[in-house]
Amino acid sequence: MKNNSQPGPVIALSGVNLSLGHGAARVHILKDIDLHIGSGETIGLVGPSGSGKSTLLMVMAGLERADRGSVTIAGEDLSALDEDALARFRGRHIGIVFQSFHLIPTMTAMENVAVPLELSGIADAHARARDELAAVGLSERLNHYPAELSGGEQQRVALARALVPNPKILVADEPTGNLDEDTGKQVIDLLFAGHEKRGTTLVLVTHDSALAARCARVVRLRSGRIDGMSRP
C-alpha cells in the first residue's frame, strides 16, 4: 500500500523527447513522455512495431540520451553524467536483457556473468557468477562457450549476467523473441523470480499480451507517445 514515507519513483521521465538520425532522415521517436515507475514495480511496455518501446527502454537504461526533458533514474539525473560516469552508474544500478543475448563468444558462461562484477572491481566475481548461474539452472554449463549453448541457455546466461550485480532496475527488450514458446516461458519465469527475490523494478518490452498481463501495470505506446496505462 502506498504511503507518504515511501521514496519517490525509481524511474522518473518528464517531457522526454528523442529524435534519431540526421538531416532529412531524422525521425522524432519519443514525444513528450511522462512516466513514473515505483521501486519494485513491474511494467509491461506494449505497442505496435515502431511505436518507440525499445527506444524508451534504452532511455531508461541510459543507452540513449533524450534531446529534451528530464530522465531521473534511482535518484540520479542522467543528463548530468558524462559517458564514463553513466557507464559506472549503469553497471551498479541497471541490469539489461536483450532479445539477442549479446554474450561475448570467446568467454565461458561463468566469465560472461563475471564481467560486470570484474569491471566494478569486485573480488569474488567468479564465486558470485557461479551462484547466479546455479540460480538459473546452469551449474553444469559454467565452462561452456556461447556457441556450445542452446538459445534458451544463452538467454539464461544473459539473465544471470544482468542480475549478478543486484541492480535496482532490470530492463528486458523482447527477451523471448528468439526462443520457442516453452523455452521462452522458462526464461520469463526466471525473470520474474529474479525480480521477486530481489524486489527489483522490472520493465519489460513485449509483443505478448499474456506476458504483459503478468506485470502490475501495462503502458501502451503508439507513434512515440503514451497511449494509455492499465492494471491487468
BELNORJO-V877673 format. One record per residue. N is the residue number from 1. PSI is psi in degrees with one decimal (999 if undefined). OMEGA is omega as a letter, one per 40 degrees, with the letter a starting at -180 (* if undefined). D_CENTER is the distance of its C-alpha to the mean C-alpha in Angstrom with 1 decimal. Layout:
n=N psi=PSI omega=OMEGA d_center=D_CENTER
n=N psi=PSI omega=OMEGA d_center=D_CENTER
//
This chain:
n=1 psi=139.3 omega=a d_center=25.2
n=2 psi=134.9 omega=i d_center=24.5
n=3 psi=170.6 omega=a d_center=27.0
n=4 psi=-15.5 omega=a d_center=27.9
n=5 psi=-8.3 omega=a d_center=27.0
n=6 psi=147.0 omega=i d_center=23.3
n=7 psi=167.4 omega=i d_center=21.3
n=8 psi=-178.4 omega=a d_center=20.0
n=9 psi=145.9 omega=i d_center=16.6
n=10 psi=-23.9 omega=i d_center=13.6
n=11 psi=122.1 omega=i d_center=12.3
n=12 psi=111.4 omega=i d_center=15.4
n=13 psi=132.2 omega=a d_center=15.9
n=14 psi=120.5 omega=i d_center=19.5
n=15 psi=35.1 omega=a d_center=21.4
n=16 psi=126.2 omega=i d_center=18.6
n=17 psi=143.6 omega=i d_center=20.1
n=18 psi=129.8 omega=i d_center=19.0
n=19 psi=146.6 omega=i d_center=21.2
n=20 psi=151.5 omega=a d_center=20.8
n=21 psi=178.5 omega=a d_center=23.7
n=22 psi=149.9 omega=i d_center=27.2
n=23 psi=-133.4 omega=a d_center=30.5
n=24 psi=-20.3 omega=a d_center=31.3
n=25 psi=0.0 omega=a d_center=28.1
n=26 psi=132.7 omega=a d_center=26.0
n=27 psi=132.0 omega=i d_center=23.9
n=28 psi=103.1 omega=a d_center=22.8
n=29 psi=-51.8 omega=a d_center=19.3
n=30 psi=134.6 omega=a d_center=18.2
n=31 psi=107.8 omega=i d_center=21.1
n=32 psi=54.3 omega=a d_center=21.6
n=33 psi=122.0 omega=i d_center=18.3
n=34 psi=118.8 omega=a d_center=18.8
n=35 psi=125.8 omega=i d_center=16.0
n=36 psi=131.9 omega=a d_center=15.9
n=37 psi=125.4 omega=a d_center=13.5
n=38 psi=159.8 omega=i d_center=15.1
n=39 psi=129.4 omega=i d_center=14.3
n=40 psi=0.3 omega=a d_center=13.4
n=41 psi=152.3 omega=i d_center=13.1
n=42 psi=126.9 omega=a d_center=11.3
n=43 psi=130.6 omega=i d_center=10.9
n=44 psi=121.9 omega=i d_center=11.4
n=45 psi=118.0 omega=a d_center=11.5
n=46 psi=164.2 omega=i d_center=14.5
n=47 psi=166.6 omega=a d_center=17.2
n=48 psi=161.3 omega=i d_center=19.3
n=49 psi=136.9 omega=a d_center=18.4
n=50 psi=5.5 omega=a d_center=18.6
n=51 psi=-9.8 omega=i d_center=17.9
n=52 psi=8.7 omega=a d_center=15.1
n=53 psi=-53.1 omega=a d_center=12.0
n=54 psi=-37.3 omega=i d_center=10.1
n=55 psi=-40.7 omega=i d_center=11.8
n=56 psi=-41.7 omega=i d_center=11.0
n=57 psi=-41.9 omega=i d_center=7.2
n=58 psi=-35.4 omega=i d_center=8.4
n=59 psi=-43.9 omega=i d_center=10.7
n=60 psi=-35.0 omega=a d_center=8.6
n=61 psi=-1.1 omega=a d_center=7.0
n=62 psi=19.1 omega=i d_center=10.6
n=63 psi=-16.9 omega=i d_center=10.8
n=64 psi=141.6 omega=i d_center=13.3
n=65 psi=132.8 omega=i d_center=15.9
n=66 psi=146.3 omega=i d_center=17.5
n=67 psi=-39.5 omega=a d_center=21.2
n=68 psi=156.8 omega=i d_center=22.2
n=69 psi=172.7 omega=a d_center=21.0
n=70 psi=141.4 omega=i d_center=19.3
n=71 psi=106.7 omega=a d_center=15.6
n=72 psi=119.2 omega=a d_center=15.7
n=73 psi=124.7 omega=a d_center=12.8
n=74 psi=40.6 omega=i d_center=14.0
n=75 psi=0.1 omega=a d_center=17.5
n=76 psi=129.2 omega=i d_center=17.2
n=77 psi=109.1 omega=a d_center=18.3
n=78 psi=-26.6 omega=a d_center=16.2
n=79 psi=-19.5 omega=a d_center=19.2
n=80 psi=-6.2 omega=a d_center=21.4
n=81 psi=136.7 omega=i d_center=19.6
n=82 psi=177.8 omega=a d_center=20.8
n=83 psi=-41.0 omega=a d_center=18.7
n=84 psi=-45.6 omega=i d_center=19.5
n=85 psi=-37.6 omega=i d_center=18.8
n=86 psi=-41.6 omega=i d_center=15.5
n=87 psi=-41.2 omega=i d_center=14.5
n=88 psi=-42.6 omega=i d_center=15.9
n=89 psi=-45.2 omega=i d_center=14.1
n=90 psi=-42.6 omega=a d_center=10.6
n=91 psi=-33.3 omega=a d_center=12.0
n=92 psi=-35.9 omega=a d_center=13.1
n=93 psi=-17.6 omega=a d_center=10.6
n=94 psi=122.5 omega=i d_center=6.9
n=95 psi=138.8 omega=a d_center=5.4
n=96 psi=130.5 omega=i d_center=3.7
n=97 psi=122.1 omega=a d_center=5.3
n=98 psi=166.2 omega=i d_center=7.6
n=99 psi=-35.9 omega=a d_center=10.6
n=100 psi=29.7 omega=i d_center=13.0
n=101 psi=-54.3 omega=a d_center=12.1
n=102 psi=41.0 omega=i d_center=13.1
n=103 psi=155.2 omega=i d_center=15.2
n=104 psi=115.6 omega=a d_center=18.2
n=105 psi=-24.6 omega=a d_center=21.2
n=106 psi=6.0 omega=i d_center=23.8
n=107 psi=146.2 omega=i d_center=22.1
n=108 psi=170.2 omega=i d_center=22.3
n=109 psi=-47.1 omega=a d_center=19.6
n=110 psi=-40.9 omega=i d_center=20.4
n=111 psi=-39.7 omega=i d_center=20.5
n=112 psi=-43.9 omega=a d_center=17.1
n=113 psi=-32.5 omega=a d_center=15.6
n=114 psi=-20.1 omega=a d_center=17.9
n=115 psi=-52.8 omega=a d_center=17.0
n=116 psi=-31.2 omega=i d_center=14.6
n=117 psi=-41.5 omega=i d_center=17.2
n=118 psi=-38.2 omega=i d_center=20.1
n=119 psi=-27.0 omega=i d_center=18.8
n=120 psi=2.2 omega=i d_center=18.9
n=121 psi=25.2 omega=a d_center=22.3
n=122 psi=128.2 omega=a d_center=21.8
n=123 psi=-40.0 omega=a d_center=25.0
n=124 psi=38.5 omega=a d_center=24.1
n=125 psi=-44.0 omega=a d_center=21.1
n=126 psi=-36.6 omega=i d_center=22.6
n=127 psi=-42.9 omega=i d_center=23.6
n=128 psi=-37.6 omega=i d_center=20.2
n=129 psi=-41.3 omega=i d_center=18.7
n=130 psi=-44.6 omega=i d_center=21.5
n=131 psi=-41.1 omega=a d_center=20.8
n=132 psi=-38.3 omega=i d_center=17.1
n=133 psi=-35.2 omega=i d_center=18.2
n=134 psi=-37.7 omega=a d_center=20.9
n=135 psi=-25.1 omega=i d_center=18.6
n=136 psi=16.5 omega=i d_center=17.1
n=137 psi=28.1 omega=a d_center=20.7
n=138 psi=29.9 omega=i d_center=21.1
n=139 psi=-31.5 omega=a d_center=23.8
n=140 psi=-1.1 omega=a d_center=26.1
n=141 psi=18.6 omega=a d_center=24.0
n=142 psi=-40.1 omega=a d_center=23.3
n=143 psi=15.1 omega=i d_center=25.5
n=144 psi=146.6 omega=i d_center=24.7
n=145 psi=157.4 omega=a d_center=23.3
n=146 psi=-39.8 omega=a d_center=20.6
n=147 psi=-17.5 omega=i d_center=23.6
n=148 psi=1.2 omega=a d_center=25.1
n=149 psi=150.0 omega=i d_center=22.2
n=150 psi=168.5 omega=i d_center=21.6
n=151 psi=-42.5 omega=i d_center=18.5
n=152 psi=-39.3 omega=i d_center=17.5
n=153 psi=-40.1 omega=i d_center=18.2
n=154 psi=-39.9 omega=a d_center=16.2
n=155 psi=-31.5 omega=i d_center=13.1
n=156 psi=-36.3 omega=i d_center=13.9
n=157 psi=-44.4 omega=i d_center=14.4
n=158 psi=-38.7 omega=i d_center=11.0
n=159 psi=-43.4 omega=i d_center=9.7
n=160 psi=-40.3 omega=i d_center=12.4
n=161 psi=-38.4 omega=i d_center=11.5
n=162 psi=-34.6 omega=a d_center=8.0
n=163 psi=-21.7 omega=a d_center=10.0
n=164 psi=-30.8 omega=i d_center=13.2
n=165 psi=4.2 omega=a d_center=13.1
n=166 psi=58.9 omega=a d_center=12.7
n=167 psi=153.7 omega=i d_center=9.9
n=168 psi=-31.0 omega=a d_center=10.5
n=169 psi=134.6 omega=i d_center=7.0
n=170 psi=122.8 omega=i d_center=4.2
n=171 psi=139.7 omega=a d_center=1.4
n=172 psi=126.3 omega=a d_center=3.8
n=173 psi=103.9 omega=a d_center=6.6
n=174 psi=56.4 omega=a d_center=9.9
n=175 psi=-15.6 omega=i d_center=9.3
n=176 psi=8.9 omega=a d_center=13.0
n=177 psi=-30.5 omega=a d_center=14.4
n=178 psi=15.3 omega=a d_center=16.4
n=179 psi=153.7 omega=i d_center=17.6
n=180 psi=170.3 omega=a d_center=20.6
n=181 psi=-46.5 omega=a d_center=20.6
n=182 psi=-44.6 omega=i d_center=21.5
n=183 psi=-40.9 omega=i d_center=19.1
n=184 psi=-40.4 omega=i d_center=16.2
n=185 psi=-39.8 omega=i d_center=17.4
n=186 psi=-43.7 omega=a d_center=17.4
n=187 psi=-42.5 omega=i d_center=13.8
n=188 psi=-41.6 omega=i d_center=12.8
n=189 psi=-40.9 omega=i d_center=15.3
n=190 psi=-37.2 omega=i d_center=13.9
n=191 psi=-47.9 omega=i d_center=10.4
n=192 psi=-33.9 omega=i d_center=12.3
n=193 psi=-41.4 omega=i d_center=14.7
n=194 psi=-41.3 omega=i d_center=12.4
n=195 psi=-46.9 omega=a d_center=11.3
n=196 psi=-39.3 omega=a d_center=15.1
n=197 psi=-37.1 omega=a d_center=16.4
n=198 psi=-13.2 omega=a d_center=14.6
n=199 psi=25.8 omega=a d_center=14.3
n=200 psi=144.4 omega=i d_center=10.6
n=201 psi=128.9 omega=a d_center=9.3
n=202 psi=124.6 omega=i d_center=7.1
n=203 psi=123.3 omega=a d_center=6.1
n=204 psi=120.5 omega=i d_center=6.9
n=205 psi=127.4 omega=a d_center=8.7
n=206 psi=150.8 omega=i d_center=11.8
n=207 psi=-6.9 omega=a d_center=15.5
n=208 psi=109.5 omega=a d_center=16.6
n=209 psi=-32.5 omega=i d_center=18.2
n=210 psi=-38.0 omega=i d_center=18.8
n=211 psi=-44.1 omega=i d_center=15.2
n=212 psi=-35.1 omega=a d_center=14.5
n=213 psi=-15.3 omega=i d_center=17.6
n=214 psi=-14.4 omega=a d_center=16.1
n=215 psi=155.7 omega=a d_center=14.0
n=216 psi=-27.3 omega=a d_center=16.2
n=217 psi=139.5 omega=i d_center=15.9
n=218 psi=126.8 omega=i d_center=15.6
n=219 psi=121.5 omega=a d_center=15.3
n=220 psi=131.7 omega=i d_center=17.3
n=221 psi=147.1 omega=i d_center=17.3
n=222 psi=126.2 omega=i d_center=20.4
n=223 psi=40.1 omega=i d_center=21.6
n=224 psi=4.2 omega=i d_center=19.1
n=225 psi=154.0 omega=i d_center=20.0
n=226 psi=122.0 omega=a d_center=18.9
n=227 psi=-2.7 omega=i d_center=21.4
n=228 psi=163.6 omega=i d_center=21.2
n=229 psi=150.0 omega=i d_center=19.5
n=230 psi=160.9 omega=i d_center=20.6
n=231 psi=114.3 omega=a d_center=20.4
n=232 psi=999 omega=* d_center=21.0
//
